[in-house]
Amino acid sequence: MQFHLLTVIFMDWNSLSDTAIVQELGKRVKEYRLKKRFTQQELADQAGISVFSVAQIERGKAVSINILLPVLRVLRLLENLELLLPEIGLSPVELLKLKGKTPKRIRQKKTE
């Protein structure tokens, strides 16, 4: 019986500059687009954005989140946002302290 080891390499996102992160995201969007066999035009049409915007994303240029989200939706990648920004859960102690109240704002602590 033969076993193959799967090597997974995780990106150290914190060590990258903002520009490098945007470039990596663009590269990955292009890879997913090609894997799903979409042309830039088809992706743009389905996402309701311009081909220029798709090209900008893939070239690693900064675009607004309002441009990126429809692209992620068409590529079926929106569920990954949960990993990016998971909901913050409260501990049982915090729940007891709040007694069902959600803080509306956080006040600065007084310094002496």
LUMLUM-515910 format. One record per atom (N, C-alpha, C): atom name; x, z, y; residue in one letter; residue number from 1. Coordinates in steps of 0.02 Angstrom, whole numbers, plus 50000, padded with zeros to 5 digits. Layout:
N
+------+-------+-------+-------+------+------+
! roti !  east !    up ! north ! volo ! gufi !
+------+-------+-------+-------+------+------+
!   CA !     X !     Z !     Y !    a !  NUM !
...
+------+-------+-------+-------+------+------+
***
This chain:
112
+------+-------+-------+-------+------+------+
! roti !  east !    up ! north ! volo ! gufi !
+------+-------+-------+-------+------+------+
!    N ! 50042 ! 50000 ! 49941 !    m !    1 !
!   CA ! 50000 ! 50000 ! 50000 !    m !    1 !
!    C ! 50045 ! 50000 ! 50062 !    m !    1 !
!    N ! 50028 ! 49957 ! 50109 !    q !    2 !
!   CA ! 50067 ! 49951 ! 50170 !    q !    2 !
!    C ! 50027 ! 49978 ! 50230 !    q !    2 !
!    N ! 50062 ! 50015 ! 50273 !    f !    3 !
!   CA ! 50031 ! 50040 ! 50334 !    f !    3 !
!    C ! 50065 ! 50010 ! 50393 !    f !    3 !
!    N ! 50026 ! 49993 ! 50442 !    h !    4 !
!   CA ! 50054 ! 49967 ! 50504 !    h !    4 !
!    C ! 50039 ! 50017 ! 50559 !    h !    4 !
!    N ! 50090 ! 50031 ! 50596 !    l !    5 !
!   CA ! 50081 ! 50077 ! 50651 !    l !    5 !
!    C ! 50058 ! 50041 ! 50713 !    l !    5 !
!    N ! 50008 ! 50067 ! 50745 !    l !    6 !
!   CA ! 49984 ! 50038 ! 50807 !    l !    6 !
!    C ! 50019 ! 50074 ! 50864 !    l !    6 !
!    N ! 50054 ! 50036 ! 50904 !    t !    7 !
!   CA ! 50088 ! 50065 ! 50961 !    t !    7 !
!    C ! 50046 ! 50053 ! 51023 !    t !    7 !
!    N ! 50029 ! 50106 ! 51056 !    v !    8 !
!   CA ! 49990 ! 50101 ! 51118 !    v !    8 !
!    C ! 50034 ! 50125 ! 51175 !    v !    8 !
!    N ! 50039 ! 50083 ! 51225 !    i !    9 !
!   CA ! 50080 ! 50101 ! 51283 !    i !    9 !
!    C ! 50032 ! 50112 ! 51340 !    i !    9 !
!    N ! 50035 ! 50172 ! 51369 !    f !   10 !
!   CA ! 49992 ! 50188 ! 51426 !    f !   10 !
!    C ! 50031 ! 50178 ! 51490 !    f !   10 !
!    N ! 49999 ! 50149 ! 51538 !    m !   11 !
!   CA ! 50029 ! 50138 ! 51604 !    m !   11 !
!    C ! 50032 ! 50204 ! 51641 !    m !   11 !
!    N ! 50087 ! 50218 ! 51673 !    d !   12 !
!   CA ! 50093 ! 50277 ! 51716 !    d !   12 !
!    C ! 50070 ! 50256 ! 51786 !    d !   12 !
!    N ! 50004 ! 50257 ! 51796 !    w !   13 !
!   CA ! 49974 ! 50232 ! 51858 !    w !   13 !
!    C ! 50000 ! 50270 ! 51919 !    w !   13 !
!    N ! 50013 ! 50335 ! 51911 !    n !   14 !
!   CA ! 50035 ! 50375 ! 51968 !    n !   14 !
!    C ! 50104 ! 50355 ! 51994 !    n !   14 !
!    N ! 50143 ! 50323 ! 51953 !    s !   15 !
!   CA ! 50210 ! 50303 ! 51974 !    s !   15 !
!    C ! 50210 ! 50236 ! 52011 !    s !   15 !
!    N ! 50153 ! 50201 ! 52010 !    l !   16 !
!   CA ! 50149 ! 50135 ! 52041 !    l !   16 !
!    C ! 50126 ! 50139 ! 52114 !    l !   16 !
!    N ! 50150 ! 50092 ! 52153 !    s !   17 !
!   CA ! 50126 ! 50087 ! 52222 !    s !   17 !
!    C ! 50055 ! 50059 ! 52221 !    s !   17 !
!    N ! 50020 ! 50065 ! 52277 !    d !   18 !
!   CA ! 49953 ! 50037 ! 52282 !    d !   18 !
!    C ! 49955 ! 49962 ! 52269 !    d !   18 !
!    N ! 50004 ! 49928 ! 52297 !    t !   19 !
!   CA ! 50010 ! 49856 ! 52288 !    t !   19 !
!    C ! 50020 ! 49839 ! 52214 !    t !   19 !
!    N ! 50061 ! 49877 ! 52180 !    a !   20 !
!   CA ! 50074 ! 49864 ! 52109 !    a !   20 !
!    C ! 50011 ! 49876 ! 52067 !    a !   20 !
!    N ! 49971 ! 49926 ! 52086 !    i !   21 !
!   CA ! 49909 ! 49940 ! 52050 !    i !   21 !
!    C ! 49860 ! 49882 ! 52059 !    i !   21 !
!    N ! 49853 ! 49858 ! 52120 !    v !   22 !
!   CA ! 49808 ! 49802 ! 52134 !    v !   22 !
!    C ! 49830 ! 49740 ! 52096 !    v !   22 !
!    N ! 49896 ! 49729 ! 52093 !    q !   23 !
!   CA ! 49922 ! 49671 ! 52056 !    q !   23 !
!    C ! 49908 ! 49678 ! 51981 !    q !   23 !
!    N ! 49916 ! 49737 ! 51954 !    e !   24 !
!   CA ! 49902 ! 49749 ! 51883 !    e !   24 !
!    C ! 49828 ! 49739 ! 51868 !    e !   24 !
!    N ! 49785 ! 49765 ! 51912 !    l !   25 !
!   CA ! 49713 ! 49755 ! 51902 !    l !   25 !
!    C ! 49695 ! 49681 ! 51903 !    l !   25 !
!    N ! 49725 ! 49644 ! 51949 !    g !   26 !
!   CA ! 49712 ! 49572 ! 51954 !    g !   26 !
!    C ! 49734 ! 49536 ! 51891 !    g !   26 !
!    N ! 49791 ! 49555 ! 51865 !    k !   27 !
!   CA ! 49817 ! 49525 ! 51803 !    k !   27 !
!    C ! 49769 ! 49538 ! 51746 !    k !   27 !
!    N ! 49743 ! 49599 ! 51743 !    r !   28 !
!   CA ! 49698 ! 49617 ! 51688 !    r !   28 !
!    C ! 49630 ! 49582 ! 51695 !    r !   28 !
!    N ! 49605 ! 49575 ! 51756 !    v !   29 !
!   CA ! 49543 ! 49539 ! 51767 !    v !   29 !
!    C ! 49551 ! 49467 ! 51742 !    v !   29 !
!    N ! 49607 ! 49436 ! 51758 !    k !   30 !
!   CA ! 49619 ! 49368 ! 51736 !    k !   30 !
!    C ! 49622 ! 49364 ! 51659 !    k !   30 !
!    N ! 49656 ! 49412 ! 51628 !    e !   31 !
!   CA ! 49660 ! 49413 ! 51555 !    e !   31 !
!    C ! 49591 ! 49419 ! 51523 !    e !   31 !
!    N ! 49548 ! 49462 ! 51551 !    y !   32 !
!   CA ! 49481 ! 49470 ! 51525 !    y !   32 !
!    C ! 49440 ! 49406 ! 51536 !    y !   32 !
!    N ! 49448 ! 49376 ! 51595 !    r !   33 !
!   CA ! 49411 ! 49314 ! 51610 !    r !   33 !
!    C ! 49430 ! 49260 ! 51559 !    r !   33 !
!    N ! 49495 ! 49253 ! 51546 !    l !   34 !
!   CA ! 49517 ! 49202 ! 51498 !    l !   34 !
!    C ! 49494 ! 49218 ! 51427 !    l !   34 !
!    N ! 49496 ! 49282 ! 51409 !    k !   35 !
!   CA ! 49473 ! 49302 ! 51342 !    k !   35 !
!    C ! 49400 ! 49286 ! 51332 !    k !   35 !
!    N ! 49360 ! 49292 ! 51385 !    k !   36 !
!   CA ! 49289 ! 49277 ! 51381 !    k !   36 !
!    C ! 49275 ! 49203 ! 51394 !    k !   36 !
!    N ! 49329 ! 49164 ! 51405 !    r !   37 !
!   CA ! 49325 ! 49092 ! 51412 !    r !   37 !
!    C ! 49284 ! 49070 ! 51473 !    r !   37 !
!    N ! 49291 ! 49107 ! 51528 !    f !   38 !
!   CA ! 49260 ! 49089 ! 51591 !    f !   38 !
!    C ! 49310 ! 49052 ! 51634 !    f !   38 !
!    N ! 49287 ! 49002 ! 51670 !    t !   39 !
!   CA ! 49328 ! 48974 ! 51723 !    t !   39 !
!    C ! 49320 ! 49020 ! 51784 !    t !   39 !
!    N ! 49364 ! 49012 ! 51833 !    q !   40 !
!   CA ! 49355 ! 49051 ! 51894 !    q !   40 !
!    C ! 49288 ! 49035 ! 51926 !    q !   40 !
!    N ! 49268 ! 48972 ! 51924 !    q !   41 !
!   CA ! 49204 ! 48951 ! 51953 !    q !   41 !
!    C ! 49145 ! 48985 ! 51918 !    q !   41 !
!    N ! 49147 ! 48986 ! 51851 !    e !   42 !
!   CA ! 49093 ! 49018 ! 51813 !    e !   42 !
!    C ! 49088 ! 49092 ! 51828 !    e !   42 !
!    N ! 49146 ! 49125 ! 51830 !    l !   43 !
!   CA ! 49146 ! 49197 ! 51846 !    l !   43 !
!    C ! 49119 ! 49208 ! 51916 !    l !   43 !
!    N ! 49141 ! 49169 ! 51963 !    a !   44 !
!   CA ! 49118 ! 49175 ! 52032 !    a !   44 !
!    C ! 49043 ! 49165 ! 52037 !    a !   44 !
!    N ! 49017 ! 49114 ! 52004 !    d !   45 !
!   CA ! 48945 ! 49099 ! 52006 !    d !   45 !
!    C ! 48905 ! 49157 ! 51976 !    d !   45 !
!    N ! 48926 ! 49182 ! 51919 !    q !   46 !
!   CA ! 48889 ! 49236 ! 51887 !    q !   46 !
!    C ! 48894 ! 49301 ! 51926 !    q !   46 !
!    N ! 48950 ! 49312 ! 51960 !    a !   47 !
!   CA ! 48959 ! 49373 ! 51999 !    a !   47 !
!    C ! 48930 ! 49367 ! 52069 !    a !   47 !
!    N ! 48912 ! 49307 ! 52089 !    g !   48 !
!   CA ! 48884 ! 49297 ! 52156 !    g !   48 !
!    C ! 48936 ! 49303 ! 52211 !    g !   48 !
!    N ! 48998 ! 49283 ! 52196 !    i !   49 !
!   CA ! 49051 ! 49285 ! 52245 !    i !   49 !
!    C ! 49085 ! 49216 ! 52247 !    i !   49 !
!    N ! 49131 ! 49208 ! 52292 !    s !   50 !
!   CA ! 49165 ! 49143 ! 52298 !    s !   50 !
!    C ! 49222 ! 49138 ! 52247 !    s !   50 !
!    N ! 49240 ! 49075 ! 52232 !    v !   51 !
!   CA ! 49298 ! 49062 ! 52189 !    v !   51 !
!    C ! 49361 ! 49090 ! 52223 !    v !   51 !
!    N ! 49363 ! 49085 ! 52289 !    f !   52 !
!   CA ! 49420 ! 49112 ! 52327 !    f !   52 !
!    C ! 49428 ! 49187 ! 52313 !    f !   52 !
!    N ! 49372 ! 49224 ! 52310 !    s !   53 !
!   CA ! 49376 ! 49296 ! 52297 !    s !   53 !
!    C ! 49402 ! 49310 ! 52227 !    s !   53 !
!    N ! 49380 ! 49270 ! 52178 !    v !   54 !
!   CA ! 49405 ! 49278 ! 52109 !    v !   54 !
!    C ! 49481 ! 49266 ! 52109 !    v !   54 !
!    N ! 49502 ! 49213 ! 52142 !    a !   55 !
!   CA ! 49573 ! 49197 ! 52145 !    a !   55 !
!    C ! 49612 ! 49253 ! 52179 !    a !   55 !
!    N ! 49584 ! 49281 ! 52232 !    q !   56 !
!   CA ! 49617 ! 49336 ! 52268 !    q !   56 !
!    C ! 49627 ! 49396 ! 52222 !    q !   56 !
!    N ! 49575 ! 49413 ! 52184 !    i !   57 !
!   CA ! 49580 ! 49469 ! 52137 !    i !   57 !
!    C ! 49636 ! 49455 ! 52087 !    i !   57 !
!    N ! 49634 ! 49396 ! 52057 !    e !   58 !
!   CA ! 49683 ! 49379 ! 52005 !    e !   58 !
!    C ! 49754 ! 49374 ! 52031 !    e !   58 !
!    N ! 49762 ! 49359 ! 52095 !    r !   59 !
!   CA ! 49829 ! 49357 ! 52124 !    r !   59 !
!    C ! 49853 ! 49426 ! 52147 !    r !   59 !
!    N ! 49812 ! 49476 ! 52137 !    g !   60 !
!   CA ! 49832 ! 49543 ! 52155 !    g !   60 !
!    C ! 49825 ! 49558 ! 52228 !    g !   60 !
!    N ! 49780 ! 49524 ! 52261 !    k !   61 !
!   CA ! 49767 ! 49537 ! 52332 !    k !   61 !
!    C ! 49711 ! 49588 ! 52338 !    k !   61 !
!    N ! 49714 ! 49629 ! 52389 !    a !   62 !
!   CA ! 49664 ! 49681 ! 52399 !    a !   62 !
!    C ! 49597 ! 49649 ! 52417 !    a !   62 !
!    N ! 49544 ! 49671 ! 52383 !    v !   63 !
!   CA ! 49476 ! 49650 ! 52398 !    v !   63 !
!    C ! 49433 ! 49713 ! 52401 !    v !   63 !
!    N ! 49375 ! 49706 ! 52431 !    s !   64 !
!   CA ! 49331 ! 49764 ! 52436 !    s !   64 !
!    C ! 49301 ! 49780 ! 52367 !    s !   64 !
!    N ! 49281 ! 49841 ! 52359 !    i !   65 !
!   CA ! 49250 ! 49861 ! 52296 !    i !   65 !
!    C ! 49185 ! 49824 ! 52285 !    i !   65 !
!    N ! 49152 ! 49803 ! 52340 !    n !   66 !
!   CA ! 49090 ! 49764 ! 52334 !    n !   66 !
!    C ! 49102 ! 49694 ! 52305 !    n !   66 !
!    N ! 49163 ! 49671 ! 52307 !    i !   67 !
!   CA ! 49182 ! 49607 ! 52276 !    i !   67 !
!    C ! 49202 ! 49620 ! 52203 !    i !   67 !
!    N ! 49238 ! 49674 ! 52191 !    l !   68 !
!   CA ! 49264 ! 49688 ! 52124 !    l !   68 !
!    C ! 49209 ! 49709 ! 52075 !    l !   68 !
!    N ! 49161 ! 49748 ! 52097 !    l !   69 !
!   CA ! 49109 ! 49774 ! 52052 !    l !   69 !
!    C ! 49069 ! 49719 ! 52017 !    l !   69 !
!    N ! 49046 ! 49667 ! 52052 !    p !   70 !
!   CA ! 49009 ! 49615 ! 52016 !    p !   70 !
!    C ! 49052 ! 49578 ! 51965 !    p !   70 !
!    N ! 49117 ! 49572 ! 51978 !    v !   71 !
!   CA ! 49163 ! 49541 ! 51931 !    v !   71 !
!    C ! 49168 ! 49584 ! 51868 !    v !   71 !
!    N ! 49177 ! 49649 ! 51878 !    l !   72 !
!   CA ! 49180 ! 49695 ! 51821 !    l !   72 !
!    C ! 49115 ! 49694 ! 51781 !    l !   72 !
!    N ! 49058 ! 49687 ! 51817 !    r !   73 !
!   CA ! 48993 ! 49685 ! 51783 !    r !   73 !
!    C ! 48988 ! 49623 ! 51738 !    r !   73 !
!    N ! 49007 ! 49565 ! 51764 !    v !   74 !
!   CA ! 49004 ! 49503 ! 51725 !    v !   74 !
!    C ! 49051 ! 49508 ! 51665 !    v !   74 !
!    N ! 49108 ! 49538 ! 51674 !    l !   75 !
!   CA ! 49157 ! 49545 ! 51619 !    l !   75 !
!    C ! 49141 ! 49602 ! 51572 !    l !   75 !
!    N ! 49085 ! 49637 ! 51587 !    r !   76 !
!   CA ! 49062 ! 49694 ! 51545 !    r !   76 !
!    C ! 49112 ! 49751 ! 51544 !    r !   76 !
!    N ! 49141 ! 49766 ! 51602 !    l !   77 !
!   CA ! 49192 ! 49819 ! 51606 !    l !   77 !
!    C ! 49169 ! 49879 ! 51647 !    l !   77 !
!    N ! 49108 ! 49879 ! 51671 !    l !   78 !
!   CA ! 49085 ! 49934 ! 51714 !    l !   78 !
!    C ! 49084 ! 50001 ! 51678 !    l !   78 !
!    N ! 49073 ! 50001 ! 51612 !    e !   79 !
!   CA ! 49072 ! 50065 ! 51577 !    e !   79 !
!    C ! 49139 ! 50101 ! 51581 !    e !   79 !
!    N ! 49191 ! 50064 ! 51596 !    n !   80 !
!   CA ! 49257 ! 50096 ! 51603 !    n !   80 !
!    C ! 49263 ! 50138 ! 51666 !    n !   80 !
!    N ! 49217 ! 50131 ! 51712 !    l !   81 !
!   CA ! 49218 ! 50172 ! 51773 !    l !   81 !
!    C ! 49209 ! 50245 ! 51757 !    l !   81 !
!    N ! 49175 ! 50260 ! 51702 !    e !   82 !
!   CA ! 49166 ! 50330 ! 51681 !    e !   82 !
!    C ! 49233 ! 50362 ! 51667 !    e !   82 !
!    N ! 49280 ! 50324 ! 51640 !    l !   83 !
!   CA ! 49347 ! 50351 ! 51627 !    l !   83 !
!    C ! 49386 ! 50359 ! 51692 !    l !   83 !
!    N ! 49373 ! 50315 ! 51740 !    l !   84 !
!   CA ! 49408 ! 50317 ! 51804 !    l !   84 !
!    C ! 49387 ! 50378 ! 51844 !    l !   84 !
!    N ! 49323 ! 50390 ! 51849 !    l !   85 !
!   CA ! 49297 ! 50446 ! 51888 !    l !   85 !
!    C ! 49242 ! 50482 ! 51849 !    l !   85 !
!    N ! 49261 ! 50522 ! 51800 !    p !   86 !
!   CA ! 49210 ! 50557 ! 51762 !    p !   86 !
!    C ! 49174 ! 50609 ! 51805 !    p !   86 !
!    N ! 49112 ! 50624 ! 51787 !    e !   87 !
!   CA ! 49075 ! 50676 ! 51822 !    e !   87 !
!    C ! 49110 ! 50742 ! 51812 !    e !   87 !
!    N ! 49109 ! 50782 ! 51865 !    i !   88 !
!   CA ! 49139 ! 50848 ! 51861 !    i !   88 !
!    C ! 49087 ! 50897 ! 51836 !    i !   88 !
!    N ! 49101 ! 50927 ! 51780 !    g !   89 !
!   CA ! 49055 ! 50977 ! 51752 !    g !   89 !
!    C ! 49072 ! 51046 ! 51778 !    g !   89 !
!    N ! 49023 ! 51089 ! 51779 !    l !   90 !
!   CA ! 49034 ! 51157 ! 51801 !    l !   90 !
!    C ! 49043 ! 51202 ! 51741 !    l !   90 !
!    N ! 49086 ! 51251 ! 51749 !    s !   91 !
!   CA ! 49096 ! 51300 ! 51695 !    s !   91 !
!    C ! 49036 ! 51346 ! 51693 !    s !   91 !
!    N ! 49025 ! 51381 ! 51638 !    p !   92 !
!   CA ! 48969 ! 51429 ! 51634 !    p !   92 !
!    C ! 48972 ! 51482 ! 51690 !    p !   92 !
!    N ! 49032 ! 51504 ! 51707 !    v !   93 !
!   CA ! 49039 ! 51554 ! 51760 !    v !   93 !
!    C ! 49018 ! 51525 ! 51827 !    v !   93 !
!    N ! 49038 ! 51463 ! 51840 !    e !   94 !
!   CA ! 49018 ! 51430 ! 51903 !    e !   94 !
!    C ! 48943 ! 51420 ! 51906 !    e !   94 !
!    N ! 48913 ! 51403 ! 51849 !    l !   95 !
!   CA ! 48840 ! 51395 ! 51846 !    l !   95 !
!    C ! 48804 ! 51460 ! 51863 !    l !   95 !
!    N ! 48829 ! 51515 ! 51837 !    l !   96 !
!   CA ! 48799 ! 51580 ! 51852 !    l !   96 !
!    C ! 48805 ! 51597 ! 51925 !    l !   96 !
!    N ! 48863 ! 51583 ! 51955 !    k !   97 !
!   CA ! 48874 ! 51597 ! 52026 !    k !   97 !
!    C ! 48827 ! 51557 ! 52069 !    k !   97 !
!    N ! 48818 ! 51494 ! 52051 !    l !   98 !
!   CA ! 48776 ! 51450 ! 52092 !    l !   98 !
!    C ! 48702 ! 51463 ! 52082 !    l !   98 !
!    N ! 48684 ! 51486 ! 52023 !    k !   99 !
!   CA ! 48614 ! 51498 ! 52005 !    k !   99 !
!    C ! 48570 ! 51439 ! 52024 !    k !   99 !
!    N ! 48593 ! 51380 ! 52004 !    g !  100 !
!   CA ! 48554 ! 51320 ! 52017 !    g !  100 !
!    C ! 48564 ! 51289 ! 52085 !    g !  100 !
!    N ! 48605 ! 51319 ! 52127 !    k !  101 !
!   CA ! 48617 ! 51291 ! 52194 !    k !  101 !
!    C ! 48680 ! 51248 ! 52192 !    k !  101 !
!    N ! 48675 ! 51190 ! 52221 !    t !  102 !
!   CA ! 48733 ! 51145 ! 52227 !    t !  102 !
!    C ! 48761 ! 51152 ! 52297 !    t !  102 !
!    N ! 48826 ! 51162 ! 52303 !    p !  103 !
!   CA ! 48854 ! 51169 ! 52371 !    p !  103 !
!    C ! 48845 ! 51105 ! 52411 !    p !  103 !
!    N ! 48823 ! 51113 ! 52473 !    k !  104 !
!   CA ! 48813 ! 51055 ! 52518 !    k !  104 !
!    C ! 48877 ! 51039 ! 52557 !    k !  104 !
!    N ! 48917 ! 51089 ! 52568 !    r !  105 !
!   CA ! 48981 ! 51079 ! 52603 !    r !  105 !
!    C ! 49028 ! 51136 ! 52584 !    r !  105 !
!    N ! 49091 ! 51124 ! 52598 !    i !  106 !
!   CA ! 49142 ! 51173 ! 52584 !    i !  106 !
!    C ! 49171 ! 51195 ! 52651 !    i !  106 !
!    N ! 49171 ! 51260 ! 52663 !    r !  107 !
!   CA ! 49197 ! 51286 ! 52725 !    r !  107 !
!    C ! 49272 ! 51299 ! 52718 !    r !  107 !
!    N ! 49308 ! 51291 ! 52773 !    q !  108 !
!   CA ! 49379 ! 51307 ! 52772 !    q !  108 !
!    C ! 49388 ! 51383 ! 52768 !    q !  108 !
!    N ! 49438 ! 51402 ! 52730 !    k !  109 !
!   CA ! 49453 ! 51473 ! 52724 !    k !  109 !
!    C ! 49488 ! 51496 ! 52788 !    k !  109 !
!    N ! 49470 ! 51555 ! 52810 !    k !  110 !
!   CA ! 49502 ! 51582 ! 52870 !    k !  110 !
!    C ! 49572 ! 51604 ! 52853 !    k !  110 !
!    N ! 49619 ! 51586 ! 52898 !    t !  111 !
!   CA ! 49688 ! 51607 ! 52889 !    t !  111 !
!    C ! 49702 ! 51661 ! 52941 !    t !  111 !
!    N ! 49742 ! 51708 ! 52920 !    e !  112 !
!   CA ! 49757 ! 51764 ! 52965 !    e !  112 !
!    C ! 49826 ! 51758 ! 52993 !    e !  112 !
+------+-------+-------+-------+------+------+
***
